[in-house]
Amino acid sequence: MATRRFMKKASKHLEDLAARDFGKAMAGIPSSYRSAPYAVAASPSQARDARKITGLAQPAFAMAIGASPATIRSWEQGQKRPDGVASKMLRLLLRHPKLIKELERDLVPTSVQRSKVA
C-alpha cells in the first residue's frame, strides 16, 4: 500500500515537473496524448513538397520513411497531421532532399527480414 502511494506521489511530482518544463498545464491529460510545444505538425503542403522534392512516388516515399502509403496520402490531403518525429523528418527532407538516399539505404528486403525472424 505504501509503495502504491509513493508511486502515485512520484508520478504526480514528475507530471508537475514536466508541466513546468514544457510551460503548460497538463492536469488530466494522459501522458500518451501530450506533445511538447516545439513539436509542431507539418502542413499538408510540406508533406507533399518533401515527397516531391525527393522525386519519389507515395509508396516509395512511404517505405523509405517507415510509413504506409495511406498515411502519406492522408498527410498530403490534410486528413491527418504527422506526429512530431515525422514532422521533423519531413522538414529535414525539405532542406536536405538527398537524405532520402540514406533512408532508402537502410531498407531491408522483406525476404531478408523473414529469414532472420524464422
C-alpha positions in Angstrom: 0.0 0.0 0.0 2.8 2.4 0.9 4.5 1.6 -2.4 1.4 2.4 -4.3 1.1 5.8 -2.5 4.8 6.5 -3.2 4.4 5.7 -6.9 1.3 7.9 -7.1 3.2 10.8 -5.5 6.2 10.3 -7.6 4.1 10.2 -10.8 2.4 13.4 -9.7 5.7 15.1 -9.0 7.1 14.1 -12.4 4.0 15.4 -14.1 4.3 18.7 -12.2 8.0 18.9 -13.3 7.0 18.2 -16.9 4.3 20.8 -16.8 6.7 23.4 -15.6 9.4 22.4 -18.1 7.0 22.5 -21.1 5.4 25.6 -19.8 1.8 24.3 -20.0 -0.7 22.8 -17.6 -1.1 19.1 -18.2 -3.5 18.1 -15.5 -6.0 15.5 -16.5 -4.3 14.8 -19.9 -2.9 11.3 -20.2 0.9 11.3 -21.0 0.3 9.4 -24.2 -1.6 12.4 -25.6 0.8 15.1 -24.6 3.2 16.7 -27.1 5.9 19.2 -26.5 5.1 22.7 -27.6 8.0 22.6 -30.1 6.5 19.5 -31.9 4.5 21.5 -34.5 2.9 19.2 -37.1 4.0 19.7 -40.7 1.4 21.1 -43.0 -0.1 19.1 -45.9 1.9 21.2 -48.4 5.1 20.5 -46.5 4.4 16.8 -46.6 3.6 16.9 -50.3 6.7 19.1 -51.1 9.0 16.9 -49.1 7.9 13.8 -51.1 8.0 15.6 -54.5 11.5 17.2 -53.9 12.9 13.7 -53.3 11.4 12.6 -56.6 9.6 9.6 -55.1 6.1 8.3 -55.6 3.9 7.9 -52.5 4.6 4.2 -52.0 8.4 4.5 -52.3 8.4 7.6 -50.1 6.3 5.8 -47.5 8.6 2.8 -47.5 11.7 5.0 -47.2 10.4 6.9 -44.1 8.7 3.9 -42.5 5.1 4.9 -43.0 2.3 3.4 -45.1 1.2 4.9 -48.4 -2.2 5.6 -46.8 -0.5 7.6 -44.1 1.4 9.7 -46.7 -1.8 10.2 -48.7 -3.7 11.3 -45.6 -0.9 13.8 -44.7 -0.9 15.3 -48.2 -4.6 15.6 -48.3 -4.7 17.2 -44.8 -6.9 14.4 -43.3 -4.2 13.7 -40.7 -1.1 15.5 -39.4 2.3 14.0 -39.0 3.5 13.5 -35.4 6.5 15.3 -34.0 9.2 13.0 -35.3 7.6 12.6 -38.7 7.2 16.4 -39.0 10.9 16.9 -38.2 11.8 14.3 -40.8 9.7 16.0 -43.4 11.3 19.4 -42.6 14.8 17.8 -42.8 13.9 16.3 -46.2 12.7 19.7 -47.4 16.1 21.2 -46.5 18.2 18.2 -47.4 16.4 16.0 -50.0 19.5 13.8 -50.5 18.9 12.4 -47.1 16.2 10.2 -48.6 19.0 8.1 -50.1 20.3 7.4 -46.6 16.8 6.3 -45.5 16.4 4.1 -48.6 19.8 2.5 -47.9 18.5 1.3 -44.5 15.7 -0.6 -46.1 16.0 -4.4 -45.7 14.1 -6.6 -48.2 11.1 -8.4 -46.7 12.6 -11.8 -47.6 15.7 -11.0 -45.5 13.6 -9.8 -42.6 11.5 -13.0 -42.6 14.6 -15.3 -42.8 16.1 -13.5 -39.7 12.9 -14.0 -37.7 12.5 -17.6 -38.6 
